[in-house]
Amino acid sequence: MSFKLDKPAMFSVDGYKRHSKDVNNKQNIIASGDITMEDVDFPVHGVDNLGNEKIMEPGKDYNFPGDIVLETPLTKKEMPDFDEGTKGFKMGGFPMIDGTASHLKQKKELSEYEKAFAAARERGDKTFEFEGELHNTALEGEGITFHKGGTTYVQDSSGDQYQYRPGGRKDRQVKGEDGIWRYESENK
């Protein structure tokens, strides 16, 4: 994978440091995968010769797997927002993890529950068991009905869950003050 240059560019030693002769270039090429943003006053997009991308924040150091990095300063429109609460940058409302520009490229490790849920949905199952408990595969806004034993379970599109037991008993699932979900009878 390669990167695109706006025009032919020469290698830069100091990149976008405030006193660099290259600070006003549209792009700089750095002949190293080790980049320091010390004395740089704005975020810079970096992409190495292997296609790895990062948004680099002022004052931090970055290491790319490749050995050549194309640097492009971000325009106001492209510039991430600084979040005072987390003291980090956000782009499009999403936190930038490890300086990565695109939150879409960030790979989130799925929990065991999320893996089981995804596998059951992929198979077309309405339910799956996880750690000895029955769970449904409905997403938010979807309704679902399934049966287990003599009980019918219903989740309506608002997310409320009910179970209908033999003899006409209807129970609604509620979260207790202790944080545990339980079914409480609506036939009191």
Contact map, one row per residue, 1 for C-alpha under 8 A:
11100000000000000000000000000000000000000000000011100000000000000000000000000000000000000000000000000000000000000000000000000000000000000000000000000000000000000000000000000000000000000000
11110000000000000000000000000000000000000000000111100000000000000000000000000000000000000000000000000000000000000000000000000000000000000000000000000000000000000000000000000000000000000000
11111000000000000000000000000000000000000000001110100000000000000000010000000000000000000000000000000000000000000000000000000000000000000000000000000000000000000000000000000000000000000000
01111100000000000000000000000000000000000000000000000000000000000000000000000000000000000000000000000000000000000000000000000000000000000000000000000000000000000000000000000000000000000000
00111111100000000000000000100000000000000000000000000000000000000000000000000000000000000000000000000000000000000000000000000000000000000000000000000000000000000000000000000000000000000000
00011111000000000000000001100000000000000000000000000000000000000000000000000000000000000000000000000000000000000000000000000000000000000000000000000000000000000000000000000000000000000000
00001111100000000000000000000000000000000000000000000000000000000000000000000000000000000000000000000000000000000000000000000000000000000000000000000000000000000000000000000000000000000000
00001111110000000000000000000000000000000000000000000000000000000000000000000000000000000000000000000000000000000000000000000000000000000000000000000000000000000000000000000000000000000000
00001011111000000000000000111000000000000000000000000000000000000000000000000000000000000000000000000000000000000000000000000000000000000000000000000000000000000000000000000000000000000000
00000001111100000000000000011000000000000000000000000000000000000000000000000000000000000000000000000000000000000000000000000000000000000000000000000000000000000000000000000000000000000000
00000000111110000000000000011110000000000000000000000000000000000000000000000000000000000000000000000000000000000000000000000000000000000000000000000000000000000000000000000000000000000000
00000000011111100000010000011110000000000000000000000000000000000000000000000000000000000000000000000000000000000000000000000000000000000000000000000000000000000000000000000000000000000000
00000000001111100000000000000110000000000000000000000000000000000000000000000000000000000000000000000000000000000000000000000000000000000000000000000000000000000000000000000000000000000000
00000000000111111001110000000000000000000000000000000000000000000000000000000000000000000000000000000000000000000000000000000000000000000000000000000000000000000000000000000000000000000000
00000000000111111001011000011100000000000000000000000000000000000000001000000000000000000000000000000000000000000000000000000000000000000000000000000000000000000000000000000000000000000000
00000000000001111101011100010000000000010000000000000000000000000000000000000000000000000000000000000000000000000000000000000000000000000000000000000000000000000000000000000000000000000000
00000000000001111111001000000000000011111000000000000000000000000000000000000000000000000000000000000000000000000000000000000000000000000000000000000000000000000000000000000000000000000000
00000000000000011111001000000000000000111000000000000000000000000000000000000000000000000000000000000000000000000000000000000000000000000000000000000000000000000000000000000000000000000000
00000000000000001111101000000000000000000000000000000000000000000000000000000000000000000000000000000000000000000000000000000000000000000000000000000000000000000000000000000000000000000000
00000000000001111111111000000000000000000000000000000000000000000000000000000000000000000000000000000000000000000000000000000000000000000000000000000000000000000000000000000000000000000000
00000000000001000011111100000000000000000000000000000000000000000000000000000000000000000000000000000000000000000000000000000000000000000000000000000000000000000000000000000000000000000000
00000000000101110001111110010000000000000000000000000000000000000000000000000000000000000000000000000000000000000000000000000000000000000000000000000000000000000000000000000000000000000000
00000000000000111111111110000000000000000000000000000000000000000000000000000000000000000000000000000000000000000000000000000000000000000000000000000000000000000000000000000000000000000000
00000000000000010000111111000000000000000000000000000000000000000000000000000000000000000000000000000000000000000000000000000000000000000000000000000000000000000000000000000000000000000000
00000000000000000000011111110000000000000000000000000000000000000000000000000000000000000000000000000000000000000000000000000000000000000000000000000000000000000000000000000000000000000000
00000100000000000000000111110000000000000000000000000000000000000000000110000000000000000000000000000000000000000000000000000000000000000000000000000000000000000000000000000000000000000000
00001100100000000000000011111000000000000000000000000000000000000000011110000000000000000000000000000000000000000000000000000000000000000000000000000000000000000000000000000000000000000000
00000000111100110000010011111100000000000000000000000000000000000000011100000000000000000000000000000000000000000000000000000000000000000000000000000000000000000000000000000000000000000000
00000000111100100000000000111110000000000000000000000000000000000001111000000000000000000000000000000000000000000000000000000000000000000000000000000000000000000000000000000000000000000000
00000000001110100000000000011111100000000000000000000000000000000001111000000000000000000000000000000000000000000000000000000000000000000000000000000000000000000000000000000000000000000000
00000000001110000000000000001111100000000000000000000000000000000011100000000000000000000000000000000000000000000000000000000000000000000000000000000000000000000000000000000000000000000000
00000000000000000000000000000111111000000000000000000000000000000111100000000000000000000000000000000000000000000000000000000000000000000000000000000000000000000000000000000000000000000000
00000000000000000000000000000111111000000000000100000000000001111111100000000000000000000000000000000000000000000000000000000000000000000000000000000000000000000000000000000000000000000000
00000000000000000000000000000001111100000000000000000000000011110000000000000000000000000000000000000000000000000000000000000000000000000000000000000000000000000000000000000000000000000000
00000000000000000000000000000001111110000000000000000000000011110000000000000000000000000000000000000000000000000000000000000000000000000000000000000000000000000000000000000000000000000000
00000000000000000000000000000000011111000000000000000000001111000000000000000000000000000000000000000000000000000000000000000000000000000000000000000000000000000000000000000000000000000000
00000000000000001000000000000000001111110000000000000001111111000000000000000000000000000000000000000000000000000000000000000000000000000000000000000000000000000000000000000000000000000000
00000000000000001000000000000000000111110000000000000000011110000000000000000000000000000000000000000000000000000000000000000000000000000000000000000000000000000000000000000000000000000000
00000000000000001100000000000000000011111000000000000000011000000000000000000000000000000000000000000000000000000000000000000000000000000000000000000000000000000000000000000000000000000000
00000000000000011100000000000000000011111110000000000000011000000000000000000000000000000000000000000000000000000000000000000000000000000000000000000000000000000000000000000000000000000000
00000000000000001100000000000000000000111110000000000000010000000000000000000000000000000000000000000000000000000000000000000000000000000000000000000000000000000000000000000000000000000000
00000000000000000000000000000000000000011111000000000000110000000000000011000000000000000000000000000000000000000000000000000000000000000000000000000000000000000000000000000000000000000000
00000000000000000000000000000000000000011111100000000011110000000000000011000011000000000000000000000000000000000000000000000000000000000000000000000000000000000000000000000000000000000000
00000000000000000000000000000000000000000111110000000011100000000000001111000000000000000000000000000000000000000000000000000000000000000000000000000000000000000000000000000000000000000000
00000000000000000000000000000000000000000011111000001111000000000000001111000000000000000000000000001000000000000000000000000000000000000000000000000000000000000000000000000000000000000000
00000000000000000000000000000000000000000001111100001111000000000000111100000000000000000000000000000000000000000000000000000000000000000000000000000000000000000000000000000000000000000000
00100000000000000000000000000000000000000000111111111100000000000000111000000000000000000000000000000000000000000000000000000000000000000000000000000000000000000000000000000000000000000000
01100000000000000000000000000000100000000000011111111000000000011111110000000000000000000000000000000000000000000000000000000000000000000000000000000000000000000000000000000000000000000000
11100000000000000000000000000000000000000000001111110000000000000111110000000000000000000000000000000000000000000000000000000000000000000000000000000000000000000000000000000000000000000000
11000000000000000000000000000000000000000000001111110000000000001100000000000000000000000000000000000000000000000000000000000000000000000000000000000000000000000000000000000000000000000000
11100000000000000000000000000000000000000000001111111000000000000000000000000000000000000000000000000000000000000000000000000000000000000000000000000000000000000000000000000000000000000000
00000000000000000000000000000000000000000000001111111100000000011100000000000000000000000000000000000000000000000000000000000000000000000000000000000000000000000000000000000000000000000000
00000000000000000000000000000000000000000000111100111110000000000000000000000000000000000000000000011000000000000000000000000000000000000000000000000000000000000000000000000000000000000000
00000000000000000000000000000000000000000000111000011111000000000000000000000000000000000000000001111000000000000000000000000000000000000000000000000000000000000000000000000000000000000000
00000000000000000000000000000000000000000011110000001111100000000000000000000000000000000000000000111000000000000000000000000000000000000000000000000000000000000000000000000000000000000000
00000000000000000000000000000000000010000011110000000111110101000000000000000000000000000000000000100000000000000000000000000000000000000000000000000000000000000000000000000000000000000000
00000000000000000000000000000000000010000111000000000011111100000000000000000000000000000000000000100000000000000000000000000000000000000000000000000000000000000000000000000000000000000000
00000000000000000000000000000000000011111110000000000001111100000000000000000000000000000000000000000000000000000000000000000000000000000000000000000000000000000000000000000000000000000000
00000000000000000000000000000000000111110000000000000000111110000000000000000000000000000000000000000000000000000000000000000000000000000000000000000000000000000000000000000000000000000000
00000000000000000000000000000000000111000000000000000001111111000000000000000000000000000000000000000000000000000000000000000000000000000000000000000000000000000000000000000000000000000000
00000000000000000000000000000000011111000000000000000000001111100000000000000000000000000000000000000000000000000000000000000000000000000000000000000000000000000000000000000000000000000000
00000000000000000000000000000000111110000000000000000001000111110000000000000000000000000000000000000000000000000000000000000000000000000000000000000000000000000000000000000000000000000000
00000000000000000000000000000000111000000000000000000000000011111000000000000000000000000000000000000000000000000000000000000000000000000000000000000000000000000000000000000000000000000000
00000000000000000000000000000000111000000000000100010000000001111110100000000000000000000000000000000000000000000000000000000000000000000000000000000000000000000000000000000000000000000000
00000000000000000000000000000000100000000000000101010000000000111110000000000000000000000000000000000000000000000000000000000000000000000000000000000000000000000000000000000000000000000000
00000000000000000000000000000001100000000000000111010000000000011111100000000000000000000000000000000000000000000000000000000000000000000000000000000000000000000000000000000000000000000000
00000000000000000000000000000011100000000000000110000000000000011111100000000000000000000000000000000000000000000000000000000000000000000000000000000000000000000000000000000000000000000000
00000000000000000000000000001111100000000000000110000000000000000111110000000000000000000000000000000000000000000000000000000000000000000000000000000000000000000000000000000000000000000000
00000000000000000000000000001111100000000000011110000000000000010111111000000000000000000000000000000000000000000000000000000000000000000000000000000000000000000000000000000000000000000000
00100000000000000000000000111100000000000000011110000000000000000001111100000000000000000000000000000000000000000000000000000000000000000000000000000000000000000000000000000000000000000000
00000000000000100000000000111100000000000001111000000000000000000000111110000000000000000000000000000000000000000000000000000000000000000000000000000000000000000000000000000000000000000000
00000000000000000000000001110000000000000001110000000000000000000000011111000000000000000000000000000000000000000000000000000000000000000000000000000000000000000000000000000000000000000000
00000000000000000000000001100000000000000111100000000000000000000000001111100000000000000000000000000000000000000000000000000000000000000000000000000000000000000000000000000000000000000000
00000000000000000000000000000000000000000111100000000000000000000000000111111110000000000000000000000000000000000000000000000000000000000000000000000000000000000000000000000000000000000000
00000000000000000000000000000000000000000000000000000000000000000000000011111110000000000000000000000000000000000000000000000000000000000000000000000000000000000000000000000000000000000000
00000000000000000000000000000000000000000000000000000000000000000000000001111110000000000000000000000000000000000000000000000000000000000000000000000000000000000000000000000000000000000000
00000000000000000000000000000000000000000000000000000000000000000000000001111110000000000000000000000000000000000000000000000000000000000000000000000000000000000000000000000000000000000000
00000000000000000000000000000000000000000000000000000000000000000000000001111111000000000000000000000000000000000000000000000000000000000000000000000000000000000000000000000000000000000000
00000000000000000000000000000000000000000010000000000000000000000000000001111111100000000010000000000000000000000000000000000000000000000000000000000000000000000000000000000000000000000000
00000000000000000000000000000000000000000010000000000000000000000000000000000111110000001111000000000000000000000000000000000000000000000000000000000000000000000000000000000000000000000000
00000000000000000000000000000000000000000000000000000000000000000000000000000011111000001110000000000000000000000000000000000000000000000000000000000000000000000000000000000000000000000000
00000000000000000000000000000000000000000000000000000000000000000000000000000001111100111100000000000000000000000000000000000000000000000000000000000000000000000000000000000000000000000000
00000000000000000000000000000000000000000000000000000000000000000000000000000000111111111100000000000000000000000000000000000000000000000000000000000000000000000000000000000000000000000000
00000000000000000000000000000000000000000000000000000000000000000000000000000000011111110000000000000000000000000000000000000000000000000000000000000000000000000000000000000000000000000000
00000000000000000000000000000000000000000000000000000000000000000000000000000000001111100000000000000000000000000000000000000000000000000000000000000000000000000000000000000000000000000000
00000000000000000000000000000000000000000000000000000000000000000000000000000000001111110000000000000000000000000000000000000000000000000000000000000000000000000000000000000000000000000000
00000000000000000000000000000000000000000000000000000000000000000000000000000000011111111000000000000000000000000000000000000000000000000000000000000000000000000000000000000000000000000000
00000000000000000000000000000000000000000000000000000000000000000000000000000000011101111100001100000000000000000000000000000000000000000000000000000000000000000000000000000000000000000000
00000000000000000000000000000000000000000000000000000000000000000000000000000001111000111110001100000000000000000000000000000000000000000000000000000000000000000000000000000000000000000000
00000000000000000000000000000000000000000000000000000000000000000000000000000001111000011111111100000000000000000000000000000000000000000000000000000000000000000000000000000000000000000000
00000000000000000000000000000000000000000000000000000000000000000000000000000011100000001111111100001110000000000000000000000000000000000000000000000000000000000000000000000000000000000000
00000000000000000000000000000000000000000000000000000000000000000000000000000001000000000111110000000000000000000000000000000000000000000000000000000000000000000000000000000000000000000000
00000000000000000000000000000000000000000000000000000000000000000000000000000000000000000111111000000000000000000000000000000000000000000000000000000000000000000000000000000000000000000000
00000000000000000000000000000000000000000000000000000000000000000000000000000000000000000111111100000010000000000000000000000000000000000000000000000000000000000000000000000000000000000000
00000000000000000000000000000000000000000000000000000000000000000000000000000000000000011110111110000010000000000000000000000000000000000000000000000000000000000000000000000000000000000000
00000000000000000000000000000000000000000000000000000000000000000000000000000000000000011110011111111110000000000000000000000000000000000000000000000000000000000000000000000000000000000000
00000000000000000000000000000000000000000000000000000000000000000000000000000000000000000000001111110010010000000000000000000000000000000000000000000000000000000000000000000000000000000000
00000000000000000000000000000000000000000000000000000100000000000000000000000000000000000000000111110000000000000000000000000000000000000000000000000000000000000000000000000000000000000000
00000000000000000000000000000000000000000000000000000111100000000000000000000000000000000000000111111000000000000000000000000000000000000000000000000000000000000000000000000000000000000000
00000000000000000000000000000000000000000000000000001110000000000000000000000000000000000000000111111110110000000000000000000000000000000000000000000000000000000000000000000000000000000000
00000000000000000000000000000000000000000000100000001110000000000000000000000000000000000010000100111110000000000000000000000000000000000000000000000000000000000000000000000000000000000000
00000000000000000000000000000000000000000000000000000000000000000000000000000000000000000010000100011111110000000000000000000000000000000000000000000000000000000000000000000000000000000000
00000000000000000000000000000000000000000000000000000000000000000000000000000000000000000010011110011111110000000000000000000000000000000000000000000000000000000000000000000000000000000000
00000000000000000000000000000000000000000000000000000000000000000000000000000000000000000000000000000111111000000000000000000000000000000000000000000000000000000000000000000000000000000000
00000000000000000000000000000000000000000000000000000000000000000000000000000000000000000000000000010111111000000000000000000000000000000000000000000000000000000000000000000000000000000000
00000000000000000000000000000000000000000000000000000000000000000000000000000000000000000000000010010111111100000000000000000000000000000000000000000000000000000000000000000000000000000000
00000000000000000000000000000000000000000000000000000000000000000000000000000000000000000000000000000001111110000000000000000000000000000000000000000000000000000000000000000000000000000000
00000000000000000000000000000000000000000000000000000000000000000000000000000000000000000000000000000000011111000000000000000000000000000000000000000000000000000000000000000000000000000000
00000000000000000000000000000000000000000000000000000000000000000000000000000000000000000000000000000000001111100000000000000000000000000000000000000000000000000000000000000000000000000000
00000000000000000000000000000000000000000000000000000000000000000000000000000000000000000000000000000000000111111110000000000000000000000000000000000000000000000000000000000000000000000000
00000000000000000000000000000000000000000000000000000000000000000000000000000000000000000000000000000000000011111110000000000000000000000000000000000000000000000000000000000000000000000000
00000000000000000000000000000000000000000000000000000000000000000000000000000000000000000000000000000000000001111111000000000000000000000000000000000000000000000000000000000000000000000000
00000000000000000000000000000000000000000000000000000000000000000000000000000000000000000000000000000000000001111111100000000000010000000000000000000000000000000000000000000000000000000000
00000000000000000000000000000000000000000000000000000000000000000000000000000000000000000000000000000000000001111111110000000000000000000000000000000000000000000000000000000000000000000000
00000000000000000000000000000000000000000000000000000000000000000000000000000000000000000000000000000000000001111111111000000000000000000000000000000000000000000000000000000000000000000000
00000000000000000000000000000000000000000000000000000000000000000000000000000000000000000000000000000000000000011111111100000001010000000000000000000000000000000000000000000000000000000000
00000000000000000000000000000000000000000000000000000000000000000000000000000000000000000000000000000000000000001111111110000001000000001000000000000000000000000000000000000000000000000000
00000000000000000000000000000000000000000000000000000000000000000000000000000000000000000000000000000000000000000111111111000000000000000000000000000000000000000000000000000000000000000000
00000000000000000000000000000000000000000000000000000000000000000000000000000000000000000000000000000000000000000011111111100000000000000000000000000000000000000000000000000000000000000000
00000000000000000000000000000000000000000000000000000000000000000000000000000000000000000000000000000000000000000001111111111111000000001000000000000000000000000000000000000000000000000000
00000000000000000000000000000000000000000000000000000000000000000000000000000000000000000000000000000000000000000000111111111100000000001000000000000000000000000000000000000000000000000000
00000000000000000000000000000000000000000000000000000000000000000000000000000000000000000000000000000000000000000000011111111000000000000000000000000000000000000000000000000000000000000000
00000000000000000000000000000000000000000000000000000000000000000000000000000000000000000000000000000000000000000000001111111000000000000000000000000000000000000000000000000000000000000000
00000000000000000000000000000000000000000000000000000000000000000000000000000000000000000000000000000000000000000000000111111100000000000000000000000000000000000000000000000000000000000000
00000000000000000000000000000000000000000000000000000000000000000000000000000000000000000000000000000000000000000000000111111111000000001000000000000000000000000000000000000000000000000000
00000000000000000000000000000000000000000000000000000000000000000000000000000000000000000000000000000000000000000000000110011111000000011100000111000000000000000000000000000000000000000000
00000000000000000000000000000000000000000000000000000000000000000000000000000000000000000000000000000000000000000000000100001111100001111000000001000000000000000000000000000000000000000000
00000000000000000000000000000000000000000000000000000000000000000000000000000000000000000000000000000000000000000001100100001111110001111000000000000000000000000000000000000000000000000000
00000000000000000000000000000000000000000000000000000000000000000000000000000000000000000000000000000000000000000000000000000011111111100000000000000000000000000000000000000000000000000000
00000000000000000000000000000000000000000000000000000000000000000000000000000000000000000000000000000000000000001001000000000001111111100000000000000000000000000000000000000000000000000000
00000000000000000000000000000000000000000000000000000000000000000000000000000000000000000000000000000000000000000000000000000000111110000000000000000000000000000000000000000000000000000000
00000000000000000000000000000000000000000000000000000000000000000000000000000000000000000000000000000000000000000000000000000000111111000000000000000000000000000000000000000000000000000000
00000000000000000000000000000000000000000000000000000000000000000000000000000000000000000000000000000000000000000000000000000000111111100000000000000000000000000000000000000000000000000000
00000000000000000000000000000000000000000000000000000000000000000000000000000000000000000000000000000000000000000000000000000011110111110000000000000000000000000000000000000000000000000000
00000000000000000000000000000000000000000000000000000000000000000000000000000000000000000000000000000000000000000000000000000011110011111000000000000000000000000000000000000000000000000000
00000000000000000000000000000000000000000000000000000000000000000000000000000000000000000000000000000000000000000000000000000111000001111100000100000000000000000000000000000000000000000000
00000000000000000000000000000000000000000000000000000000000000000000000000000000000000000000000000000000000000000000100110001111000000111110000000000000000000000000000000000000000000000000
00000000000000000000000000000000000000000000000000000000000000000000000000000000000000000000000000000000000000000000000000000100000000011111011100000000001000000000000000000000000000000000
00000000000000000000000000000000000000000000000000000000000000000000000000000000000000000000000000000000000000000000000000000000000000001111110000000000000000000000000000000000000000000000
00000000000000000000000000000000000000000000000000000000000000000000000000000000000000000000000000000000000000000000000000000000000000000111110000000000000011100000000000000000000000000000
00000000000000000000000000000000000000000000000000000000000000000000000000000000000000000000000000000000000000000000000000000000000000000011111000000000000111100000000000000000000000000000
00000000000000000000000000000000000000000000000000000000000000000000000000000000000000000000000000000000000000000000000000000000000000000111111100000000001111100000000000000000000000000000
00000000000000000000000000000000000000000000000000000000000000000000000000000000000000000000000000000000000000000000000000000000000000000100111110000000011111100000000000000000000000000000
00000000000000000000000000000000000000000000000000000000000000000000000000000000000000000000000000000000000000000000000000000100000000010100011111000000011100000000000000000000000000000000
00000000000000000000000000000000000000000000000000000000000000000000000000000000000000000000000000000000000000000000000000000100000000000000001111100001111000000000000000000000000000000000
00000000000000000000000000000000000000000000000000000000000000000000000000000000000000000000000000000000000000000000000000000110000000000000000111110001110000000000000000000000000000000000
00000000000000000000000000000000000000000000000000000000000000000000000000000000000000000000000000000000000000000000000000000000000000000000000011111111100000000000000000000000000000000000
00000000000000000000000000000000000000000000000000000000000000000000000000000000000000000000000000000000000000000000000000000000000000000000000001111111100000000000000000000000000000000000
00000000000000000000000000000000000000000000000000000000000000000000000000000000000000000000000000000000000000000000000000000000000000000000000000111110000000000000000000000000000000000000
00000000000000000000000000000000000000000000000000000000000000000000000000000000000000000000000000000000000000000000000000000000000000000000000000111111000000000000110000000000000000000000
00000000000000000000000000000000000000000000000000000000000000000000000000000000000000000000000000000000000000000000000000000000000000000000000000111111100000000011110000000000000000000000
00000000000000000000000000000000000000000000000000000000000000000000000000000000000000000000000000000000000000000000000000000000000000000000000011110111110000000011100000000000000000000000
00000000000000000000000000000000000000000000000000000000000000000000000000000000000000000000000000000000000000000000000000000000000000000000000011110011111000001111000000000000000000000000
00000000000000000000000000000000000000000000000000000000000000000000000000000000000000000000000000000000000000000000000000000000000000000000001111000001111100001110000000000000000000000000
00000000000000000000000000000000000000000000000000000000000000000000000000000000000000000000000000000000000000000000000000000000000000000100011110000000111111111100000000000000000000000000
00000000000000000000000000000000000000000000000000000000000000000000000000000000000000000000000000000000000000000000000000000000000000000000111100000000011111111000000000000000000000000000
00000000000000000000000000000000000000000000000000000000000000000000000000000000000000000000000000000000000000000000000000000000000000000001111000000000001111110000000000000000000000000000
00000000000000000000000000000000000000000000000000000000000000000000000000000000000000000000000000000000000000000000000000000000000000000001111000000000001111110000000000000000000000000000
00000000000000000000000000000000000000000000000000000000000000000000000000000000000000000000000000000000000000000000000000000000000000000001111000000000001111111000000000000000000000000000
00000000000000000000000000000000000000000000000000000000000000000000000000000000000000000000000000000000000000000000000000000000000000000000000000000000001111111100000000011000000000000000
00000000000000000000000000000000000000000000000000000000000000000000000000000000000000000000000000000000000000000000000000000000000000000000000000000000111100111110000000011000000000000000
00000000000000000000000000000000000000000000000000000000000000000000000000000000000000000000000000000000000000000000000000000000000000000000000000000000111000011111000001111000000000100000
00000000000000000000000000000000000000000000000000000000000000000000000000000000000000000000000000000000000000000000000000000000000000000000000000000011110000001111100001111000000000100000
00000000000000000000000000000000000000000000000000000000000000000000000000000000000000000000000000000000000000000000000000000000000000000000000000000011100000000111110111100000000000000000
00000000000000000000000000000000000000000000000000000000000000000000000000000000000000000000000000000000000000000000000000000000000000000000000000000111000000000011111111000000000000000000
00000000000000000000000000000000000000000000000000000000000000000000000000000000000000000000000000000000000000000000000000000000000000000000000000000110000000000001111110000000000000000000
00000000000000000000000000000000000000000000000000000000000000000000000000000000000000000000000000000000000000000000000000000000000000000000000000000000000000000000111110000000000000000000
00000000000000000000000000000000000000000000000000000000000000000000000000000000000000000000000000000000000000000000000000000000000000000000000000000000000000000001111111000000000000000000
00000000000000000000000000000000000000000000000000000000000000000000000000000000000000000000000000000000000000000000000000000000000000000000000000000000000000000001111111100000000000001110
00000000000000000000000000000000000000000000000000000000000000000000000000000000000000000000000000000000000000000000000000000000000000000000000000000000000000000111100111110000000000001110
00000000000000000000000000000000000000000000000000000000000000000000000000000000000000000000000000000000000000000000000000000000000000000000000000000000000000000111000011111000000000111110
00000000000000000000000000000000000000000000000000000000000000000000000000000000000000000000000000000000000000000000000000000000000000000000000000000000000000011110000001111100000000111100
00000000000000000000000000000000000000000000000000000000000000000000000000000000000000000000000000000000000000000000000000000000000000000000000000000000000000011110000000111110000011110000
00000000000000000000000000000000000000000000000000000000000000000000000000000000000000000000000000000000000000000000000000000000000000000000000000000000000000000000000000011111000011110000
00000000000000000000000000000000000000000000000000000000000000000000000000000000000000000000000000000000000000000000000000000000000000000000000000000000000000000000000000001111111111000000
00000000000000000000000000000000000000000000000000000000000000000000000000000000000000000000000000000000000000000000000000000000000000000000000000000000000000000000000000000111111111000000
00000000000000000000000000000000000000000000000000000000000000000000000000000000000000000000000000000000000000000000000000000000000000000000000000000000000000000000000000000011111100000000
00000000000000000000000000000000000000000000000000000000000000000000000000000000000000000000000000000000000000000000000000000000000000000000000000000000000000000000000000000011111100000000
00000000000000000000000000000000000000000000000000000000000000000000000000000000000000000000000000000000000000000000000000000000000000000000000000000000000000000000000000000011111110000000
00000000000000000000000000000000000000000000000000000000000000000000000000000000000000000000000000000000000000000000000000000000000000000000000000000000000000000000000000000011111111000000
00000000000000000000000000000000000000000000000000000000000000000000000000000000000000000000000000000000000000000000000000000000000000000000000000000000000000000000000000001111001111100000
00000000000000000000000000000000000000000000000000000000000000000000000000000000000000000000000000000000000000000000000000000000000000000000000000000000000000000000000000001111000111110000
00000000000000000000000000000000000000000000000000000000000000000000000000000000000000000000000000000000000000000000000000000000000000000000000000000000000000000110000000111100000011111000
00000000000000000000000000000000000000000000000000000000000000000000000000000000000000000000000000000000000000000000000000000000000000000000000000000000000000000000000000111100000001111100
00000000000000000000000000000000000000000000000000000000000000000000000000000000000000000000000000000000000000000000000000000000000000000000000000000000000000000000000011110000000000111111
00000000000000000000000000000000000000000000000000000000000000000000000000000000000000000000000000000000000000000000000000000000000000000000000000000000000000000000000011110000000000011111
00000000000000000000000000000000000000000000000000000000000000000000000000000000000000000000000000000000000000000000000000000000000000000000000000000000000000000000000011100000000000001111
00000000000000000000000000000000000000000000000000000000000000000000000000000000000000000000000000000000000000000000000000000000000000000000000000000000000000000000000000000000000000001111
